[in-house]
Amino acid sequence: EPSPHLPAPKDVEVYSYNFQSWLRWSPVPVENGSVLYTAHYRTGFYKEWSDMGCAQTPRTQCQFPPQILRRRRWTVLLRVRAELGPLASAWAHTAPFVAERNTTLGPPRVSSVSVSSDSLLISVSPPFTPESSDLLHYQVSYWENTTNPTEKKLSENKTLFQIGNLKESTLYCFSIQVQLKIYSGDFLEGQQSAPECHRTALS
């Protein structure tokens, strides 16, 4: 029976970055004593709540356990309550969460850039460890570093690619984002990498 004297946690949300996901909430203020929290999860098709491995924790966040971290397409529901001695608050629930749709993908990492007189050869690595079935595209924006640059784009599905047809001894900048093709056929778009600039060589 939830206690009317102990408020439920507020600002309950899932924070998810590169498929690493946490349940987070604001601390419940009380006059004296230390509040502990218990979090549960369940999937969209299974009605039983399961322990997340965060029972009576003083922390205000709880990482998803491995059995649901690996299931990107599952709909996951989560709940958390506050506990103080024998008192327990009402449960605070999240909206349904699907990692494949709701995670934030970071920018790809630029591993190396090789410069020639007319091209940049760029090697990148994805922001998360892909699964064998993942289809990743790299959207590359590049421009000559002038006062009013014209941005050009190319799309690559390999982690090593070339920006060609460049002028010699000229400064070019580029930014890259990753796109992951998801089950619905749509793309989950990642964050842009910080622009990086390199001067082409003299021929």
Salt bridges, closest charged atoms under 4 A:
GLU13 OE2 - ARG24 NH2 3.40
GLU83 OE2 - ARG81 NE 2.89
GLU100 OE2 - ARG73 NE 3.16
GLU131 OE2 - ARG72 NE 3.53
ASP134 OD2 - ARG72 NH2 3.05
GLU144 OE1 - LYS167 NZ 2.92
GLU151 OE1 - LYS153 NZ 3.20
GLU196 OE2 - HIS198 NE2 2.95
